[in-house]
Amino acid sequence: MTSNFITTVYGSDIPGIIKSLALSTRRHGGEWLTSKVIKLDGQFAAIMNVVVSEEREVALKESLEEKFPTLHFVYAPAQIVDLALSKTINLVVDCIDRPGLTGDLSNILANLDLSVENMECKRFDMDGIGETVFSAKLTLAVAEVVVSEVIAGEIEALSEDVQVNVL
């Protein structure tokens, strides 16, 4: 029987760290089904959906923590998602930045029946308008019946200057 869990690992970005983590996982008979990695200012964070035989799960986790003592590991059971009942929607949200904007956007997304697969937020100065602009790229998993324009409308209701593009 197999075990399927999510591993989140974070710490200082060391050259070749992702490859080393993957090799260690394979040595214990494990496999990453999916993974996401982000590197920022000398740090990294990765999240991996791991499958390994139940008999080798504990040994794999212990080995990772022993081999990489400066990294932090968090484990959680993987949830089974019925992919036949969901689709992916990609959105770009642009507006003038203001305090609390990311929190307001997160609250709207939390109140909708969807799953945030990825959310990348950036802020940058726009010389032409003299304001800071907020831009977010979102990947959302939703039920097949959900209309992307309805979600865009909910987000655009944040304020008059919010523009949402469905990709």
N, C-alpha and C positions, 0 to 999 in steps of 0.2 A: 504494500500500500504506500501511496506517496503523501507527502506533506507539502502544502502550498502556503507560503507566508510572504509577507512584505517586510523587507529589510530597509531601514533608513540608516545611512551612515554619513557622518560629517566630521570635519576636522580640517587641519592644514592641508593645503594642496601640495602633494608630493609628486614629482614627475613619475609617471607610470603607475600611479595608485589604482586607477580603475582596472588596468590590465592585471595587476597583482591580485586585486579582489576577485576578479573573474576566474583567474587561474586557481586560486585557493578554493573557490566554490566548485569548480570542475573536479579538482582532486578528491573531493568528498562525494562525487557523483551528483552534484547539484547543477542546476541550469537556471539562467535568468530568462524568464519568458518575456519580460519587458523591463526597461530601465530608463531612468531620466537622470541626467547629471547636470549640475550647474556649478560653475566656478566663478568666484567673485572676490577680488581683492586678496588673493593668497589663500582663500578658503574654498572648500568644495562641499557639496552635499549631493548625495545620490540616493535614489529610491529604486529598489529592484523587487520584482515579483519573482520569487525563487521557488523552484520545485526540487525536492530531494526525497529519497526514500525515508519513511518515518524512522527507520533504524539509524539513519545517519544524520538526522536533523540536529540533535544535541551536539554531536561531535563537530559538525560543520560550524555551528554558532560558537562553540568553545574555541575552535581553531582560529576563526576570524578574529575573535577578541584577543586571543593570545598572540597571534602573529602581528596584529596592528594595535598595540596598546595605546597609542596616542589618538586613536579614532574613537568616536562614540557610536554605538550601535543601538538601534531600537527595533523591536520585532513586533509584528501584529499579524493575526491570521488574515489570509487573503479572502476577500468576499467574492462569491460567485456572482457574476453579472450575466444576465440573459441578453446577449448581444443582439439577438433577433428582435428584441423589443426596444432597442435604442438606436439613436443615430447621433452623429456629431455635428455640432454647429460651431462655426468659427466667426467671431465678431471682433471688430476694432472699435474701441470707444475713445473719442477725442473730445476734450473740453478745456476750459480755463481751469487751472488748478485752484484748489481752496482747501483749507484745513478740514479733515474728516472725510474727504472724498472717497478714499480707498475703503474706509469703513462703511460708508453709505452704499457703495457699489457692492461690497461683500454682503451687506444685509439684504439687499434686493435679491441677489443670487441665492442666498440661504433660504429666502421665503418662497422661491419658485421650486417646482418639482424637477430639479436637474442636478447634475453632478459636475463640478468644476474640474475638468481634466488638467487644464493649464491656465495660468493667469500671469502675464508678464506686464508689469506697470513701469512706466518711465515718466520722468518729468524733465522738461527742458525749457530754456528761455527762448522766447520768440522776439527777436529784436524789432521786427516790423510792427508788432502790436504792444510791445512793452510789458508783456505778461508771461507768466510761467504756464506752459501747456502740459496737461496730463494726457497720456495715451496708454491704453491697455489693450493687449491682445488676449482674447479669451478663446479657449476651446472648451465647449460644453457638451456633455452627454445628456440627451433628453429622450423622452418617449417618442416613438415614431409619429404620434399624432400632434406633437407640438409644432407650432408654426414659428419659425425664427423671427419673423417680423413682430410677433406679439412680445417676445422677450426683448427685442430691440426697443419696442415702445415703452416697456416697463423701465428700462434703463434710461431712455431719453427723458422720462418724466422727472428725473433728478433735478434738472434745471433747463432753462431755455437754451443754453449754449452747448448742451451735450448732443453729440452726433454719433450715431452708431451705424457702422457699415457691416452688412452681412457678407461674408466672403464665400 
